[in-house]
């Protein structure tokens, strides 16, 4: 394959990338779309992202963004809002609102219906569609339009559901969580019927087979990459902000383990001059803000959000220690971004994290506050050990994680899906 992405006899592809929400920074789906789309167009292919809110940030003018608006019921500034009457356009909007008001999360289903309607109108504009973990019932209609489909599942949301159920305080909370995650049943049914699935790790493959009952022969592993133009060391490790610990994680999601990190920092702060910066926006008066007050962390913790890429890269490269305290990860782009920044990494021994981090970071038991605090104390006290882990992380990123390679491998899967679709179409005519 040439640098342009198409060898002799291989024409550039017209790709429809589908994503029901594409949050630019903390949401893995939006990060994936942004970097994959950039590399695809750099390889010579045309890309149109069909997305609901929040819309992605894109790195190339050549990338088209077709907005497939929802009612945006979960916007940060007004979650679970009641839309004005004039905002309702059709029956799909009514379905979305009714689903939300009865405790469910409607976006995968309603986006899939809307995007199917859009693709039916624009079928001839694309060679292949790539679903970014929507897995809605509307997806089953895409191939019936004559459009080959490739599907990415970063990890099955059934794992998130189980962790939140385990964390629920009483039967009412459990009932609410079961209703919220009702869409997972739909996703598992769709996953078994849409052909080849791309996932990001062996751990995620095992979980998809176990929870979604997808045939393992239909799952291909394709790790993600990192943007080293953003995430890279800014200077010597000795010039980092003393005592700074950094994490990128959804603050109020139990699966991300921010509560474990805060408790560990609270222990360490009684004897060391440390502070933590969390890239996230916690819910006002929500569980994370309450925990910060309970632990009396005060100015030992700071939450940041809405920052630019360069500001994010600067922040990660300013810390002495990075932590990914998750109780589960299907891949963890933040782990790779921390390593690319040359920041010594401590991560949970959970999900795909051991697979991603390898021997380039320190692994701790998920949820173990005492072990995490002990490791943070040891790293804080040892510049020499921090330097060793910094070099190990940088070496692993250079060796394994590049977005260009991810895009090239993804294009190969596109071409395979197109070939398979054509074969089945011709066979059906005989």
N, C-alpha and C positions, 0 to 999 in steps of 0.2 A: 504494500500500500504506500502511496506517495504521501508527502507532507500535506497535500491538499485534501487527502482523505479518500481519494478515489483513484484506483489504479486503472490500467488499460481495460476498457470495456465496462468500467463501473461508473455510472453516472451519479452525481450528487443526489442525495435524498431530500425529500420534503417531509419534515417531521412535525407532527402535532404532539406537544408535550402537555399532559393533562394533570392539573393539581387543584384540589378543591380549596386549599389555602396555602399561601406561599410566604409566610412570615420571613423577612429577610435574614435575621441574625440568629435568634435563639431557636427557631423552628428548623429542624433538620430537612423538612421537605423543601422549604424555600432556599436553603443553602445549596442543596443538591441541584435544584433547578437552575440556579444562577450559574454555578460553575460548569455543569454539564452543557447548558445551552451555549455558553461562551466558547467552550472547546469544540462543540459541534460546528458552529459557524466558522471557527478558525480552520477547521478541517475541510471547509468548502460546502457544507450542507446548509440548507435553509431551515430555520426553526421558527415555529409559531407556538407560543405558550398560551394555553387556554386555562385561565385561572380565576378562581373566586377570590374574595377578600380574605385576608390582606394580600395585596398584589406583590409580586416579587420585585426586587431591584435587579436590573440587568446591566451587563457590562459591555454590550456591543449595540450600536445603533441598528445593526442588521437584524437583530432579534425582534420579531413581532410579538406584541402582547395583545391577545384578544381577551378582553374582560368579560367574564361570565358572572355577572353580579348576583349575589345572594341578597337576602335581607340584612346581612351583616349583623346578626343578632348577638354576636359575642365580641364586638369591638371593645378594645381596652378601656376606652373612656365611658362606655355605657353598655356593660354586659347584660344579657337577658332583657334587652329593651323591648318595648311594645311599639311597633312601627305605626306611623300614621296611616289612615285608611288609603290615601292616595299612593302609598308605596307598594301596595299589593297590585301586581300586574296580571297574575294568572293563578291557576289552581296549584301550581308547584309552590308558589309563595305561601298560599294558605296551608298547604301540607307542611312546609318548613316551620311556620309559626306554631301550628297546632302541635307538631312534634316537640318543639322546644317547650311549649307551655305544659306539656304532660311529662316533662322531665327527661326527654330523650335528646340525643345529638343527631340532628337531621342532615348535616352537610354532605357526608359521603353519598347518601341516597339522592338528595335533591340536586347536587352538582352533577351527578352521573346522568340524571334525566335531562338537565339543561344542556350538558355538553353533547349528549347524543343528538338532541334536537339541532344543535349547531353543526355537528359533523354531518348530519343528514343533508343539511343545506349546502355544505362546503366539501362534500366527499371528494370531488375531483382535484382539490387543491393539495392533497397529501398522499404520500406513498405509504406511510406507517404512522400509527398512533402509539404513544408511550404513556402509560398510566402510572402516575407517581403516587401509588398507595391510595387511590380512591376506592376501588373495589366495590363500586355501587352496582345495583341491578342494571342500570342503564348501560354499563360496560358490556353486558352480554349482547346488546344490540349492535355494538360497533362492528364486530366481525361480520354480522349479517348485512352491513352496508357494503361489504366487499373491501373493508379496510383492515389490513393486518394489524395485530395488537401485541405489544410487548408490555409486561407489567412488572413494576418494581415494588417489592415489599421489603422495607428496611427492617422491620420486625413486626410480628403479629401483635395487634393491640390487645389481644387476649392476655398478654403478659401484664400490661398496664392495669387491665381490669382486675386481675387477681391480686396484684399488689395493693390496689386501692381498696378492694374488698377486705383484705387482711388488715388494713389500717383503719377500717370503719369502726366507729366507737359503739354502735348499737344496731339493732335490726332495722331501724328506720333508715339509718345511713347506708346500710348494706342494700336495702331495697332501692334507695335512690341511685346508688352506684350501678346496680344491675340494670335499671332503666336507662341511665345515661349511656352505658356501654352496650345497649341493645343492638347497635349497628354491627357489632363484632360478628354476630351470627350471620348476617348478610354477607359480610366480607369473607367469612370462611366458605360460604356456599359459592360465592363468585370465584374465589381463588382456585377452587377445584375444577372450574369449568372454562378457564380462559387460556389454557396452554402454558407456554414457557413463562416462568417467573424468575426474575433477577433478584437476588438478595446479596447482602453485603458481608456476610460472614458465615462460617460453618455453624456457629451458635444459633444464628437466626434461621438457618436452614433446618436445623433440628427442631426448633420451636414451631416453625411453619408446618412441618410434617406432623408434629405431635398435636398442635392445637387446631390447625386448619385442615388436616388430613389430606394435604396435597401430596401426590406421588413424588417421591424424591427424585425420580428420573426427570421430572419437569422443572426442577429448580437448578439454576446456575448461580455460582458465587462470583460476584464482581465487587471487590473492595472499593471504597471511595478514595478520593484524593484530597489534597490540601493546596490552597493558594499561597505559595511561598513568596509572592510579591507583597502580600499583606502580613503573613505570619512568618517572621524571621527575627533573629536576635538584633537588637538595636545597638549593642555595644558589649563590652566585657561584663561577665556575670557579676563582677565586683561592684558594678555601678547600679545594680538593682536597688529598688526602694527597700531599705532594711525592714525586715519583719513582715513584708507584704506577702499574703497568700491570696491567690485568685482562683475563682471557679466560674464556669459558665453553665448555668442550669436553671430550669424553670423553678422558681423559688417555692411555690406552694404544691408542687407535684410530689407526692411521697416517693415515687419511683426514682426521683433524682437525688434524694438523700441530702438535701441542703440542711435539714434538721440535724443530721449526724455531724456534718461539718461544723455547724454553729456550736453544737455542744462540745466538740473537740477543741475548737478555738477558745471557748469559754474556760475550759480547763487549763489550756496552755497560757492564756492571758493572765492567770493569777501569778505566774512566775517568769514570764517572758514578755518582751515588748513586741507584740504581734498584732496585726489587724488583717481583716479579710475583706476583699472586694468581690461581690457576686454580680455577674452580668445577668440581670433579670429585674423584673418589676413585680414585687410581691403585691398581693391584694391588700388594699387598705384595711387595717384591723383584722386581717386574715391570720391563718395559723403561723406563718413565718414572722410577721410583725409581732404577734403575741409572744412567740418564743424568744425573740430578741429582747423584749422587755423582761420576760421571766428570767433570762440569763444575765440581765443587767450588762449587756455588751456595749451599749451606748455607742461611742465613736469608734469602737473596735470593729464595727461592721458597716459597710457602705454598699448600697445597691445602685447599679448604674444601668441605664437602658437608653435606647434611641441614639446611640453614638455612631459615628461614621466607621467605615472599615479601618481607616488609618488610625483612628483613636482606639479602636478595639485592639489592633495589632500592637500599638504602643503600650496599652494596658497590660496585655498578656506578657510582653517582653520586659515589663517593669517589675514583675514579681520575682521573689526569691523561690517560691514554691507554688505549684499548681495542683489542684485537687479535682478529681472526678469521683464524687462520693456515691454514685448511683447504686441503687439496689438491682438495677438491670439496665443493660444497653444492648441494642441490636448491632451497633457498630461503635458510635461515639466519635463524631467529627471533632468535638472539643478536645478529646484526648490527643488526636493527631495535631491539632492546631497548637496546643500547649507544647508538644514535643518540637514542632517546627519553630516555635519561638525560642527554643533553647532553655525552656523553663523546666526544672526538675519536676517530674510528675509522680504524684501518688494517686492511685486509682483502686477502685473496688475490684475484688476478685469475683466479678459478676457478669453474666451474659457473655458478650463478645469481648469485653475489656481485656482479659488475659491474651486473647488472640490478637487484638489490635496492638496492645502495648508490648507484648513479648517480654524480653529481658531488658527493655529500655526504660522501665519505671518500677516503682515499688508498689506491690499489690497488697491490699489489706482486706480483711473480712468485711463484707458489706454490713452496715449497721453497727459495727463494733466501734463505739466512741473511744474506748480506752486504747485500742490498738492504733487508731488513727491519730489520737493525741500524742502517743508515744513516738510514732514515726515523724510527725511534724516537729516535735521537740528535738529529735535526733538530727533532722535535716537543718533546722534552725541553728543548731549549735555547731554544725560542721560545714564550713565553706568548701572543704575538699570533697566531701561526699556530694554536695550539690553540683560541683563542677563535673564530677564523673557522670552523674545522671543526666546533666545537660548535654554532654557530648554523646551519650548513648541514645538519647531521644533524637537528636539531630541526625545521627547516622541512620537510625531506623527510618526516618521520614525520607531521606535521600534514596534509600534502598527500595522502599515499598510503595510510597503513596504519591502518585502524580495524576492530576486530572486529565492530562492529554492521553495517557494510557487508558484511563477509564472510558473516555469518549471513543477511542478507537475500538475498544472491545465492545462497547455498546452498539456501535455501528455494525459490527459483525453480527450481533444478535438481531439487529433490524433486518439485515439482508437475509439472514436465515429465516426469519418470520415471513418475509415477503415471498421467499422461495417456497416455503411450506404452504403458504396460503394459495399460491398459484397452482401447486401440485394438487391440493385438495379440490380446488375449483375445477380443474381439468378432469380429475377423476370423477367428480359428480356429474359431468356432462356425458360421460361414456355410458 
